[in-house]
Amino acid sequence: MYYTLQGTTTMRTSSRRPDYPTPAYISGTTKDRDQILSQIGGFSHDERRLFHLLCAMWEPEIPYAKALARAEREDPRLPLALSSLMYKLQHGHTGLVLTTAQGGTTQPRALLLTAEGSALFYTKLVEEQWQQVLAEPSRQLPNRRVLAEYQSEPPQTVCRPVSIDAFSSLTVEPDSTEYYVAVLELPHTDELLIASTGAALVIPAVLRKLRSCLDNTNLVSLIARFNKTNLNDVKRRIDSSDASAWRAVVDALLEHRTELEQSSITLAEDLFDAATVMQSYIRARIEQKRRQQLSDQQKAELTGEIEALAQKVDGRVLTPQDLKALIQQRAQGADAETRQLRQLLWKRLTEPPAGRHLPRVVTLTETALHRDHVYLVLLQRLSHLADLIRKEYVREMQLLLQSSDRDHYIFFYSFDNWEADIAQRVAARDPLVTELLQQPELVAEAVVHTCRTRLHITDPREIKRSLEVLFEHGGVTPRPYSHLLALDLTAIFEVAYARLGVLRQFILRLSGRLDLMRQRFSEVSAQANRPGRGGGRSRIEDALDQLERGVSEPADQASASAARLSVGSSGGSRKPGDSSDPRWGGIGPRDRKKQPETVNRRYSKKQQESAWQEFERNVRKQR
């Protein structure tokens, strides 16, 4: 609940170039500027020359060292006039020397030229007053009375009353876009003036003033007696920058104010003003922290509600726009705060925790998936694609065997081309699968998450077996598509060959092409099915069955399942040409497999004559 007070002795300055308005006289003539100086008061010849020089080199904040160096080059006498020039400009509400507190004093850092009596001038004037307190805590806190002594009391047009809550917010995030003097009114104190751009200076300055005022052993002894503690404990609190430590000190000062004022101890004039500022600030920050914590709890609950809706969506799959609509329903409004809330909810839902890859909701190009469904939907999509693409390859292999157009079907003849062609078809037919497999760490975490939450698996060996359905042994490298989809090229060839007419089969056998192609496709299949890779389709089907049952599979049954070959694999228990109904994400459990249909093909007379002619040509080549 408590926090550390800002105890720095210098204000944090941004490296961004300030964006101050340009005074009109900067672009005016020398005569115009002389008239402005004459209206302000009497200026010497060197002061006027130096003013024109500063106008010529104007920038929002002219570096002090740069101005001195330039004046020195123009005339060695000009730097001597800088102090008096800026003093007169300040009294004319037209210019200031900006400083920074260092080592108990202020050092000039830049020159500021403004329009006469502008909001920027008064804002920076008040900011400079706090810099003075920060450097010399014996100075009074800035208020109207103090500035009136400099004949620089800000007009009401540039002042804006602020609450202690608004002030504490300004100390964390100063207003860098608007220039005004914030007027803070607290009980039993003069109105404090605070620069909208320099509120971060206030608490460090007040802290330094309090430490200076409490550098009195008699006063500290009284505070120790009020708090029923010892002297060293109070001194420790005063040296601390922790808000909880200071709260006890300022509470004691203000609670026993009358008694302290009646004592013989000499008190600083604005000790109680400083204590009131500190007490109000600490209380405001504690209350803000409490509200923020409550707000965080509400935001966490809201995030959980939206996540539950995404988890229960029909079909398990939604779009990013659907997810944004769910967020919009729970956080309606067009104001800036509500927009920020929606952005926060989106971030909490779609960004993974630090060091992880799996968020609550996985967002892809056109799809959004709750993390509970990633593994299941991926398996369903792979199962569907296996049927779809396998049928396509059987048809195309059949065309290859009928036409002998090898160049058109070159992807059948090498493992790399085969894998690349499968990848292209998967990406064209179901981009979700491609996008997920391009993020293997995310998918691996989704598999582990599903094993633990849906299947209640805790044995690392069983989790490893689940990972090896999609990934190579001992890592998170996705298995080849031909393995994931159980696309055995030899089996595809045999199915396509079986669908040919007897005449075409006879020609292929007689020409020797049958043995050559069978050997080549067997070599490609052997690369996909190298040792260590079990039957891809059977493992995916078994994993789907396991997820649908919601229970883990015993080790011996898993081993037996992994040994079974998939649909379409060479040597499989199912007939070539078998197909299954797809299990798409969210459609539900699969249906029983349909029996293959017998393909009866009839050839025209022209096709038969063409086949006989090719047969005769091959026979002549054999002679």
C-alpha positions in Angstrom: 0.0 0.0 0.0 2.9 2.4 0.8 5.5 3.6 -1.7 8.8 5.5 -1.8 8.5 9.3 -1.9 10.3 11.2 -4.7 13.5 12.1 -2.9 15.5 13.3 -5.8 17.2 16.6 -5.8 16.8 17.3 -9.5 13.8 17.1 -11.7 13.7 14.4 -14.3 14.1 16.2 -17.6 13.0 14.7 -20.9 15.4 14.3 -23.8 12.5 15.4 -26.1 12.9 19.0 -27.4 10.2 21.2 -25.7 7.5 22.5 -27.9 7.1 26.1 -26.7 5.2 28.7 -28.8 7.4 31.1 -30.7 7.0 34.7 -29.6 5.8 37.1 -32.3 8.8 39.4 -31.9 11.3 36.7 -32.8 10.4 37.1 -36.5 10.0 40.9 -36.2 12.4 43.6 -37.1 15.1 45.2 -34.9 12.8 48.3 -34.6 9.9 46.1 -33.5 12.0 44.5 -30.8 13.4 47.8 -29.6 9.8 49.1 -29.1 9.0 46.0 -27.0 12.1 46.6 -24.8 11.1 50.3 -24.5 7.7 49.3 -23.2 9.2 47.0 -20.6 11.7 49.6 -19.3 15.2 51.1 -19.8 17.8 48.8 -21.4 21.4 49.6 -22.2 22.9 49.5 -25.6 24.7 46.2 -24.8 21.5 44.7 -23.4 19.6 45.6 -26.5 22.4 44.1 -28.7 22.3 40.9 -26.6 18.5 40.7 -26.8 18.7 40.9 -30.6 21.4 38.2 -30.6 19.2 35.9 -28.5 16.3 36.4 -30.8 18.4 35.5 -33.8 19.5 32.2 -32.2 16.1 31.5 -30.7 15.0 28.0 -29.8 12.4 26.9 -27.2 15.2 26.7 -24.5 18.4 28.4 -25.5 21.3 26.5 -23.7 22.9 28.9 -21.2 26.5 27.9 -22.2 25.7 28.3 -25.9 24.3 31.8 -25.3 27.4 32.9 -23.4 29.7 31.5 -26.0 27.9 33.2 -28.9 27.8 36.5 -27.0 31.5 36.2 -26.3 32.3 35.8 -30.0 30.2 38.8 -30.9 31.7 41.0 -28.2 33.5 40.2 -25.0 31.4 42.8 -23.2 28.1 41.2 -24.0 28.2 38.3 -21.5 28.5 40.9 -18.8 25.0 42.2 -19.8 23.3 38.9 -19.7 22.4 38.8 -16.0 20.9 42.3 -16.0 19.0 41.7 -19.3 17.3 38.5 -18.0 16.5 40.3 -14.7 14.7 43.0 -16.6 12.9 40.6 -19.0 11.6 38.6 -16.0 10.2 41.8 -14.4 8.7 42.5 -17.8 7.2 38.9 -17.8 9.0 38.2 -21.1 12.0 36.0 -20.2 13.5 33.7 -17.6 16.7 32.0 -16.7 15.9 28.3 -16.2 17.9 26.6 -13.5 18.5 23.2 -12.0 19.2 22.5 -8.3 22.7 21.1 -7.7 24.6 20.8 -4.5 22.5 23.2 -2.4 22.4 25.9 -5.1 20.8 26.5 -8.5 22.8 26.4 -11.7 21.6 28.2 -14.9 20.9 25.7 -17.7 18.9 27.6 -20.3 17.3 30.9 -21.3 13.6 31.2 -22.1 12.1 34.0 -24.2 8.3 34.2 -24.2 5.4 36.4 -25.2 4.7 39.1 -22.6 2.6 37.7 -19.7 2.0 34.4 -21.4 0.8 31.2 -19.6 4.2 29.7 -20.4 6.0 32.5 -18.6 4.1 32.1 -15.4 4.2 28.3 -15.5 8.0 28.3 -15.8 8.3 31.1 -13.2 6.4 29.0 -10.6 8.6 26.0 -11.6 11.7 28.0 -11.0 10.4 28.9 -7.5 10.2 25.2 -6.6 13.7 24.8 -8.0 14.8 27.5 -5.6 13.1 25.7 -2.6 14.7 22.4 -3.7 18.2 24.1 -3.7 17.6 26.2 -0.6 15.0 24.8 1.7 15.0 27.9 3.8 13.0 29.7 1.1 9.3 29.9 1.4 7.0 27.6 -0.5 5.6 29.3 -3.7 2.3 31.1 -3.1 0.7 34.3 -4.4 2.2 36.3 -1.6 5.7 35.2 -2.5 5.3 35.9 -6.2 3.7 39.3 -5.4 7.0 40.3 -3.8 8.6 39.7 -7.3 5.7 41.7 -8.9 5.0 38.5 -10.8 1.8 37.2 -9.3 0.1 35.1 -12.0 -3.3 36.4 -13.3 -6.5 34.4 -12.8 -6.5 33.6 -16.6 -3.5 31.3 -16.2 -4.5 29.7 -12.9 -6.5 26.6 -12.4 -7.6 25.2 -9.0 -6.7 21.5 -8.5 -7.6 18.9 -5.9 -5.0 17.0 -3.9 -5.9 13.9 -6.1 -5.3 15.9 -9.3 -2.0 17.3 -7.8 -0.8 13.8 -6.9 -1.6 12.6 -10.4 0.4 15.5 -11.8 3.5 14.6 -9.8 3.4 11.2 -11.5 2.6 12.4 -15.0 3.2 16.1 -15.5 1.0 17.9 -18.1 3.5 18.5 -20.9 0.8 19.7 -23.4 -0.8 22.6 -21.6 0.7 25.4 -19.6 -1.1 26.7 -16.5 -0.5 27.4 -12.8 -2.2 24.8 -10.6 -3.6 26.3 -7.4 -3.7 23.9 -4.5 -5.8 24.9 -1.5 -5.3 22.9 1.7 -6.7 23.5 5.2 -4.9 26.1 7.3 -2.4 26.9 4.6 -1.9 29.6 2.0 -2.8 28.5 -1.6 0.2 26.8 -3.1 1.2 27.5 -6.7 2.4 24.6 -8.8 3.5 24.5 -12.4 1.6 22.1 -14.6 4.9 21.0 -16.2 6.9 20.9 -12.9 4.7 19.2 -10.3 7.3 16.4 -9.9 9.5 19.0 -8.1 7.0 19.7 -5.3 7.3 16.6 -3.1 11.1 16.4 -3.3 11.2 20.1 -2.4 8.7 19.7 0.5 10.6 16.7 1.7 13.9 18.7 1.8 12.2 21.6 3.6 10.7 19.3 6.3 14.1 17.7 6.9 15.6 21.2 7.2 12.9 22.3 9.6 13.3 19.1 11.7 17.0 19.6 12.1 16.3 20.5 15.6 16.8 17.9 18.4 14.3 19.6 20.8 11.6 19.4 18.1 12.4 15.8 17.2 12.3 14.9 20.9 8.8 16.3 21.2 7.7 14.3 18.1 9.1 11.1 19.7 7.2 11.8 22.9 4.0 12.4 20.9 4.4 9.1 19.0 5.5 7.3 22.2 8.8 6.2 20.6 12.5 7.0 21.0 14.6 9.8 19.4 16.5 7.5 17.1 13.3 6.0 15.7 12.1 9.5 14.7 15.4 10.4 13.2 15.4 7.2 11.2 11.9 8.1 9.8 13.1 11.6 8.9 16.1 10.2 7.0 13.8 7.7 5.2 12.1 8.3 1.9 9.3 5.8 2.7 5.8 7.3 2.9 4.8 5.1 5.8 7.7 6.4 7.8 6.9 10.1 7.1 3.2 9.6 7.7 3.8 9.2 11.5 6.0 12.3 11.6 3.7 14.7 9.8 0.6 13.3 11.6 2.3 14.1 14.9 3.3 17.6 13.8 -0.3 18.5 12.7 -2.1 16.8 15.5 -0.1 18.6 18.1 0.3 21.9 16.2 -1.2 24.1 19.0 1.1 22.5 21.6 4.2 23.0 19.3 3.3 26.6 18.6 3.0 27.3 22.3 6.4 25.7 23.1 9.6 27.6 23.3 11.0 25.9 20.2 11.6 28.2 17.2 9.6 26.8 14.3 10.1 27.6 10.6 7.4 29.9 9.2 5.9 27.3 6.8 6.7 24.1 8.6 3.0 23.3 9.0 2.3 24.2 5.4 4.9 21.7 4.3 3.6 19.1 6.7 0.0 19.6 5.5 1.2 19.2 1.8 3.0 16.0 2.7 0.2 14.6 4.8 -2.4 15.3 2.1 -0.2 13.9 -0.6 0.5 10.7 1.3 -3.2 10.2 2.0 -4.2 10.9 -1.6 -1.6 8.5 -2.9 -2.7 5.8 -0.5 -6.3 6.2 -1.6 -5.3 6.2 -5.3 -3.4 3.0 -4.6 -6.4 1.5 -2.9 -8.7 2.4 -5.8 -6.1 1.1 -8.3 -5.9 -2.2 -6.6 -9.6 -2.5 -6.5 -9.7 -1.6 -10.2 -7.1 -4.2 -11.0 -9.3 -6.8 -9.3 -12.3 -5.7 -11.3 -10.3 -5.8 -14.5 -9.0 -9.3 -13.7 -12.6 -10.4 -13.2 -13.7 -8.8 -16.4 -10.9 -10.5 -18.3 -12.0 -13.8 -16.8 -15.6 -13.2 -18.0 -14.5 -12.5 -21.6 -12.1 -15.5 -21.6 -15.0 -17.7 -20.4 -17.1 -16.5 -23.3 -14.3 -17.1 -25.8 -13.9 -20.6 -24.4 -17.6 -21.5 -24.7 -18.1 -20.1 -28.2 -20.0 -22.4 -30.6 -17.6 -24.2 -32.9 -14.6 -23.4 -30.7 -13.2 -21.1 -33.4 -13.9 -17.3 -33.6 -12.4 -14.4 -35.4 -10.3 -11.6 -33.9 -13.3 -9.3 -34.7 -15.5 -11.6 -32.7 -13.1 -11.4 -29.7 -13.1 -7.5 -30.0 -16.9 -7.6 -30.1 -16.9 -9.6 -26.8 -14.6 -7.0 -25.3 -16.8 -4.2 -26.6 -19.9 -5.8 -25.0 -18.2 -5.8 -21.6 -16.6 -2.4 -21.9 -19.0 -0.1 -23.7 -18.2 3.6 -24.2 -16.3 6.0 -26.4 -14.4 7.9 -23.8 -10.6 7.7 -23.5 -10.7 5.7 -20.3 -13.0 3.0 -21.7 -10.9 2.8 -24.9 -7.8 2.3 -22.7 -9.7 -0.4 -20.7 -10.5 -2.3 -24.0 -6.9 -2.1 -25.0 -5.8 -3.5 -21.6 -8.4 -6.3 -21.8 -7.2 -7.2 -25.4 -3.6 -7.2 -24.2 -4.3 -9.4 -21.2 -6.2 -11.9 -23.3 -3.9 -12.1 -26.3 -0.4 -11.6 -25.0 1.3 -14.5 -23.2 2.9 -14.1 -19.8 6.6 -13.2 -19.7 8.8 -16.1 -20.8 5.8 -18.0 -22.2 4.3 -18.4 -25.7 0.7 -19.4 -25.1 -1.8 -16.6 -24.3 -5.3 -17.1 -23.0 -6.7 -16.5 -26.5 -4.5 -17.2 -29.5 -5.1 -14.7 -32.3 -4.1 -15.5 -35.9 -4.7 -13.7 -39.1 -8.4 -14.7 -39.5 -8.9 -16.8 -36.4 -9.0 -16.6 -32.6 -8.8 -19.7 -30.4 -9.0 -20.2 -26.7 -5.9 -22.0 -25.4 -8.0 -24.9 -24.3 -9.0 -25.6 -27.9 -5.7 -25.1 -29.8 -4.5 -28.7 -29.6 -8.0 -30.2 -30.3 -8.8 -28.0 -33.2 -5.3 -28.5 -34.8 -5.8 -32.3 -34.6 -9.3 -32.0 -36.1 -8.0 -29.9 -39.0 -5.1 -32.2 -39.7 -7.5 -35.2 -39.7 -9.7 -33.5 -42.2 -6.8 -32.3 -44.4 -5.4 -35.9 -44.4 -8.6 -37.1 -46.2 -8.9 -34.2 -48.5 -5.4 -33.9 -49.7 -4.9 -37.7 -49.9 -7.9 -37.9 -52.3 -6.4 -35.1 -54.4 -3.0 -36.9 -54.7 -4.7 -40.2 -55.6 -6.5 -38.4 -58.5 -3.4 -36.7 -59.7 -1.3 -39.9 -59.4 -3.9 -41.6 -61.5 -3.6 -38.8 -64.1 0.2 -39.2 -64.1 -0.1 -43.0 -64.7 -2.6 -42.4 -67.6 -0.7 -39.5 -69.3 3.0 -40.2 -68.5 3.4 -36.4 -68.1 6.1 -36.4 -65.5 6.9 -32.7 -65.7 3.4 -31.7 -64.7 3.7 -34.0 -61.6 7.3 -33.4 -60.7 6.5 -33.0 -57.0 6.0 -36.8 -56.8 9.6 -37.5 -57.6 11.5 -36.0 -54.6 10.9 -35.7 -50.9 11.6 -32.0 -50.8 9.2 -31.2 -53.7 6.7 -33.5 -52.1 6.8 -31.7 -48.8 6.7 -28.3 -50.4 3.7 -29.2 -52.4 1.9 -30.6 -49.4 2.7 -27.4 -47.4 1.3 -25.2 -50.3 -2.0 -27.2 -50.3 -2.3 -27.1 -46.5 -1.8 -23.3 -46.5 -4.3 -22.8 -49.3 -7.0 -25.1 -47.8 -6.6 -24.3 -44.1 -4.3 -21.3 -43.2 -5.0 -21.9 -39.5 -2.9 -25.1 -39.6 0.0 -23.4 -41.3 0.0 -20.5 -38.9 -0.1 -22.7 -35.8 2.7 -25.0 -37.0 4.8 -21.9 -37.7 4.6 -21.2 -34.0 5.9 -24.6 -32.6 6.6 -23.2 -29.1 3.0 -22.0 -28.8 1.6 -25.3 -30.0 3.9 -27.3 -27.7 2.6 -25.2 -24.7 -0.9 -25.8 -25.9 -0.4 -29.5 -25.9 1.1 -29.5 -22.4 -1.8 -27.2 -21.2 -4.4 -29.6 -22.7 -2.8 -32.6 -21.2 -2.8 -31.1 -17.7 -6.2 -29.4 -17.8 -8.4 -31.6 -20.0 -6.7 -35.0 -19.6 -5.3 -34.4 -16.1 -2.0 -35.9 -17.1 0.9 -35.3 -14.7 3.4 -37.9 -15.8 6.1 -36.2 -18.0 6.4 -39.4 -20.1 2.8 -39.3 -21.1 3.0 -35.6 -21.9 6.1 -36.3 -24.0 4.2 -38.9 -25.9 1.4 -36.4 -26.6 4.0 -33.9 -27.9 5.5 -36.5 -30.2 2.2 -36.7 -32.1 3.1 -33.4 -33.7 6.8 -32.9 -33.0 10.0 -34.8 -33.7 11.3 -36.9 -30.8 13.0 -34.8 -28.1 12.2 -31.3 -29.5 9.6 -28.9 -30.9 10.4 -29.3 -34.5 7.1 -30.1 -36.3 7.1 -33.4 -38.1 6.9 -33.3 -41.9 3.5 -32.7 -43.4 3.6 -36.1 -45.2 3.9 -37.7 -41.8 1.4 -35.5 -40.0 -1.2 -36.2 -42.8 0.0 -39.8 -43.2 0.5 -39.3 -46.9 2.4 -42.4 -47.9 3.4 -41.9 -51.6 3.8 -45.6 -52.1 0.3 -46.3 -50.9 -1.1 -43.4 -53.0 0.6 -44.9 -56.0 -0.9 -48.3 -55.3 -4.4 -46.9 -54.9 -4.1 -45.0 -58.1 -2.7 -48.0 -60.0 -5.5 -50.2 -58.7 -8.1 -47.8 -60.2 -6.6 -48.0 -63.7 -8.1 -50.2 -66.3 -6.6 -53.6 -66.9 -5.2 -52.5 -70.3 -3.4 -49.5 -68.8 -2.0 -51.7 -66.0 -0.8 -54.2 -68.5 1.0 -51.4 -70.5 2.7 -50.1 -67.4 3.9 -53.5 -66.4 5.1 -54.4 -69.8 6.9 -51.1 -70.4 8.8 -51.4 -67.1 7.5 -48.1 -65.9 5.5 -49.7 -63.1 8.6 -51.1 -61.4 10.6 -47.9 -61.9 7.9 -45.6 -60.4 7.2 -48.0 -57.6 10.9 -48.0 -56.7 11.1 -44.2 -56.9 8.0 -43.5 -54.8 9.2 -46.1 -52.2 12.4 -44.1 -51.8 10.5 -40.9 -51.3 8.2 -42.6 -48.7 11.2 -44.0 -46.9 12.5 -40.5 -46.3 9.3 -39.5 -44.7 9.1 -42.6 -42.7 12.6 -42.8 -41.4 13.1 -44.6 -38.0 11.6 -42.8 -35.0 8.5 -41.7 -36.8 5.4 -43.7 -36.1 2.2 -43.8 -38.1 1.2 -40.1 -38.2 -2.5 -40.5 -38.9 -3.1 -43.3 -36.4 -1.4 -41.2 -33.7 -3.6 -38.2 -34.5 -6.7 -40.3 -34.5 -5.8 -41.9 -31.2 -5.1 -38.4 -29.7 -8.5 -37.2 -30.9 -10.2 -40.2 -29.4 -8.3 -39.5 -26.1 -9.4 -35.8 -26.1 -13.0 -36.7 -26.8 -13.0 -39.2 -24.0 -11.3 -36.7 -21.7 -9.1 -39.3 -20.1 -5.4 -40.2 -20.5 -4.5 -43.4 -22.4 -2.5 -46.1 -20.6 1.1 -46.5 -21.7 0.6 -50.0 -23.1 -2.4 -48.9 -25.2 -0.6 -45.8 -26.4 2.3 -48.0 -27.6 -0.1 -50.3 -29.4 -1.8 -47.3 -31.0 1.5 -45.8 -32.2 2.3 -49.1 -33.9 -0.9 -49.1 -36.0 -0.4 -47.7 -39.5 -2.6 -45.0 -40.8 -5.3 -44.9 -43.5 -3.6 -45.1 -46.8 -0.2 -46.2 -45.4 1.6 -49.0 -47.1 0.9 -52.3 -45.3 -2.1 -50.7 -43.4 -5.0 -52.6 -42.1 -7.4 -50.5 -44.2 -8.0 -50.9 -47.8 -6.6 -48.4 -50.3 -9.1 -45.7 -51.1 -10.8 -45.7 -47.7 -11.9 -42.2 -46.6 -13.4 -40.7 -43.5 -15.8 -37.9 -42.7 -13.9 -34.8 -41.6 -13.9 -33.7 -38.0 -13.7 -29.9 -38.3 -13.1 -27.6 -35.4 -16.4 -27.4 -33.4 -18.5 -29.8 -35.5 -18.3 -32.6 -32.9 -17.4 -36.2 -32.8 -16.6 -38.0 -36.1 -18.8 -40.5 -37.8 -17.9 -44.1 -38.6 -15.8 -44.5 -41.6 -17.6 -45.2 -44.9 -16.7 -48.3 -46.9 -14.8 -47.6 -50.1 -16.8 -47.6 -53.3 -15.8 -49.8 -56.2 -14.7 -47.9 -59.2 -15.8 -49.4 -62.5 -14.3 -47.6 -65.4 -15.2 -48.0 -69.1 -12.9 -47.0 -71.9 -13.9 -45.7 -75.2 -12.9 -47.4 -78.5 -10.4 -44.5 -79.2 -8.8 -44.9 -75.7 -8.5 -48.7 -76.3 -6.8 -48.1 -79.7 -4.5 -45.5 -78.2 -3.5 -48.0 -75.5 -2.8 -50.8 -78.0 -0.6 -48.4 -80.1 1.4 -47.5 -77.0 1.7 -51.1 -76.1 3.0 -52.0 -79.6 5.6 -49.1 -79.4 6.9 -50.4 -76.0 7.1 -53.9 -77.4 9.2 -52.8 -80.3 11.5 -50.9 -77.9 12.0 -54.1 -75.9 13.2 -56.0 -79.0 
